[in-house]
């Protein structure tokens, strides 16, 4: 059994309650940094407004409040979680559904957290932001030209 101050246990408890104010204030340092998906990408933040950098327990809560306004988690499974010193990593899958269009998507996710003095001081969350963004796509297409030797194609 792990201690309630063990970094792995702290991250596990946070992931079970990311939008619960009491839990977040207990587990997140006042000066903690929450980095979701990307840092300073204004176009991504228009589609996924929880993306970017937030600070302190209230920043963590605000990011999750914005996220749950746009999507609902249908399933969040931590498949493995481990740590070394104050560094903790968690990997799993998330199934979520857009609140506007009711489009579901599944994605792997990864979390890297730094824990010091029994609190999260840094957390980075990554998921398949492309799949999440497509769950909000209502019409039109996107012309893509990725292959330098290929031709452009439309993503619908």
C-alpha positions in Angstrom: 0.0 0.0 0.0 1.4 3.4 -1.0 1.5 6.4 1.3 -0.9 9.3 0.6 2.2 11.4 0.1 3.7 9.0 -2.5 4.0 10.8 -5.8 2.3 7.9 -7.7 -0.6 7.9 -5.3 -0.9 11.7 -5.5 -1.2 11.6 -9.3 -3.6 8.7 -9.2 -5.9 10.6 -6.8 -5.7 13.7 -9.0 -6.6 11.8 -12.1 -9.6 10.3 -10.3 -10.8 13.8 -9.3 -9.5 16.5 -11.7 -12.5 18.7 -11.4 -13.2 18.3 -7.7 -12.2 21.5 -5.9 -11.4 19.9 -2.6 -9.2 17.2 -4.1 -7.4 19.6 -6.4 -6.6 22.1 -3.6 -5.3 19.2 -1.5 -3.1 17.7 -4.3 -1.9 20.8 -6.3 0.7 23.3 -5.2 -0.2 27.0 -5.2 2.4 27.7 -7.9 1.8 24.5 -10.0 1.8 24.6 -13.8 -0.8 22.7 -15.8 0.3 22.3 -19.4 -2.4 20.7 -21.6 -1.7 19.4 -25.1 0.4 22.4 -26.3 1.8 25.7 -25.1 0.7 28.9 -26.8 -1.1 27.8 -29.9 -4.0 30.3 -30.3 -5.7 28.3 -33.1 -5.7 25.1 -31.1 -7.0 27.1 -28.0 -10.0 28.3 -30.1 -11.0 24.7 -30.8 -9.8 23.2 -27.5 -9.9 26.1 -25.0 -8.5 24.0 -22.2 -5.2 23.7 -24.1 -2.3 25.7 -23.0 -0.7 26.7 -19.7 -2.6 27.3 -16.5 -1.3 28.0 -13.0 -2.2 26.9 -9.5 -5.1 24.9 -8.2 -7.7 27.3 -9.7 -5.9 27.1 -13.1 -6.2 23.3 -13.0 -9.9 23.6 -12.1 -10.5 26.2 -14.8 -8.9 24.1 -17.5 -11.0 21.1 -16.5 -14.2 23.2 -16.3 -13.6 24.5 -19.8 -12.9 20.9 -21.1 -16.0 19.4 -19.5 -18.1 22.3 -20.9 -17.1 21.1 -24.4 -16.8 17.3 -23.9 -17.8 14.6 -21.6 -15.6 11.7 -20.6 -17.4 8.5 -21.3 -14.4 6.4 -20.1 -11.0 7.3 -18.7 -8.8 4.3 -18.0 -5.3 4.6 -16.5 -3.5 1.5 -17.9 -0.2 2.1 -16.1 1.2 4.6 -13.7 4.7 4.6 -12.3 7.2 7.0 -10.8 10.9 7.7 -10.0 11.5 10.2 -7.3 9.2 13.1 -7.9 8.5 12.2 -11.5 5.4 10.3 -12.3 4.0 9.1 -15.6 0.5 7.7 -16.4 -0.7 6.2 -19.7 -4.1 5.1 -20.7 -7.1 5.6 -23.0 -9.9 8.2 -22.9 -13.2 8.0 -24.7 -15.0 11.3 -24.9 -18.0 12.8 -26.6 -18.5 16.4 -27.9 -21.4 18.1 -26.1 -22.4 20.0 -29.2 -22.4 17.3 -31.9 -22.4 14.1 -29.8 -19.5 12.7 -31.7 -17.4 10.2 -29.8 -13.7 9.7 -30.1 -11.2 7.5 -28.4 -7.6 8.4 -27.8 -4.5 7.3 -25.9 -3.3 9.8 -23.3 -0.2 10.4 -21.4 0.5 12.4 -18.2 3.8 13.5 -16.8 3.7 15.0 -13.3 6.3 16.4 -11.0 5.5 16.1 -7.3 7.3 17.8 -4.5 6.4 18.1 -0.8 3.3 16.0 -1.4 1.8 18.2 -4.1 1.8 18.3 -7.9 4.0 21.2 -9.0 3.9 20.4 -12.8 1.5 18.4 -14.9 1.6 17.9 -18.6 -1.4 16.2 -20.3 -1.3 14.9 -23.9 -4.0 13.3 -26.0 -4.8 12.9 -29.7 -5.9 16.6 -30.1 -6.6 16.0 -33.8 -9.2 13.3 -33.0 -10.7 15.5 -30.2 -10.9 18.5 -32.6 -12.6 16.4 -35.3 -15.4 15.6 -32.8 -16.4 19.3 -33.1 -16.2 19.4 -36.9 -19.7 20.2 -38.2 -19.1 20.8 -42.0 -16.6 21.5 -44.7 -13.2 20.0 -45.4 -9.5 20.8 -44.8 -7.1 20.6 -47.7 -3.8 19.1 -46.6 -0.5 18.8 -48.5 1.9 16.9 -46.1 3.9 14.7 -48.5 6.5 16.8 -50.4 6.2 14.3 -53.3 2.5 13.9 -53.1 -0.6 15.9 -54.0 -2.9 17.8 -51.7 -6.0 15.9 -50.4 -9.1 16.8 -48.6 -9.9 15.7 -45.0 -13.6 15.7 -44.5 
